[in-house]
């Protein structure tokens, strides 16, 4: 058996070698000639699993170590009898950490309180649900929009997109990329959406670049019709719009989901899926040697400080989002390298809080965010 694996997928080397010939290649080199005699592919979003690549090959199974799967031609796979799986939710907590850092850092720069602000969450799947929970921990009012869920579950708890346009101070998008149909999300944020936003909202895109109409978003921000922008996913990656990059509060190289925890989750999901499909007997495989954070202990002194100030220090110690923003701002031509060589980032639960004079309310919020408080008396 022969398996082609994207060489940027971490923790996977050695897992499948006892059972198959394993070839590691950059995603862009996964061509029709390469996969001709392969039985399976383990991919990321940079591998285009199209009919042109797959037709005539021996591929029977594709596992992508990502939430998204629009790089897989699922219609062709169905017609060709090729099974595929993604890794739903694998990096949801990583994206939650990213957005928490973005919100708190933005609030710090603008000298505003998040408590009492209203956030609209568009797309309430595994990521959006976590953002909703975190936003409530931060004291924000939460509006949820998810038409597919609303059709199944009923209208209670959901609002229209226009309601969010009218009421939300911050709007965060967590939708799949649908180019057509009733749930079309392609250029969802366009000129019509942005026109006359009553609150001049902050908009956040950590889902798919094509959800934002780049020129329209740039015009709105330049005209101060938006209070701010956070963009991790861009149209035409890696050739992103440098004019838009110059206008964002935080712009990063599609790395919101790139915590080591999220990557390990995606690898685990893919290896286990391949094992189940080919009966390899490693259905309970676990990644090993996941790197610890560079600063696992976060010391906090909460004397005379607000809860938000304490949370900001802890969250930004676990993930200094400005580091990634500055890296893209200064070297946008290295977009793919910034992704491929992304430094170690661990999620909240890999960090222990050592707190002095921190109020009980702030400690409870830190615990609810996922930080380890066992070292705090």
Buried (B, 14 or more C-beta within 10 A) or exposed (E): BBBBBBBBBBBBEEBBEEBBEBBBBEBEEBBBEBBBEBBBBBBBBBBBBEBEBBEEBEBBBBBBBBBBBBBBBEEBBEEBEBBBBBBBBBBBBBBBBBBBBBBBBBBBEEEBBBEEBBBBBBBBBBBBBBBBEBBEBBBBBBBBBBBBBBEEEEEEEBBEBEEBBBBBBBBBBBBBBBEEEEBEBBBBBBEEBBEEBEBBBBBBBBBBBBBBBBBBBBBBBEEEBBBBBBBBBBBEBBEBBEEBBEBBBBBBBBBBBBBBBBBBBBBBBBBBBBBBBBEBEBEEBEBEEBBEBEEEEBBBEBEEBEBBBBBBBBBBBBBBBBEBBBBBBEEBEBBBEBBBEBEEBBBBBBBBBBBEEBBEEBBEBBBBBBBBBEEBE
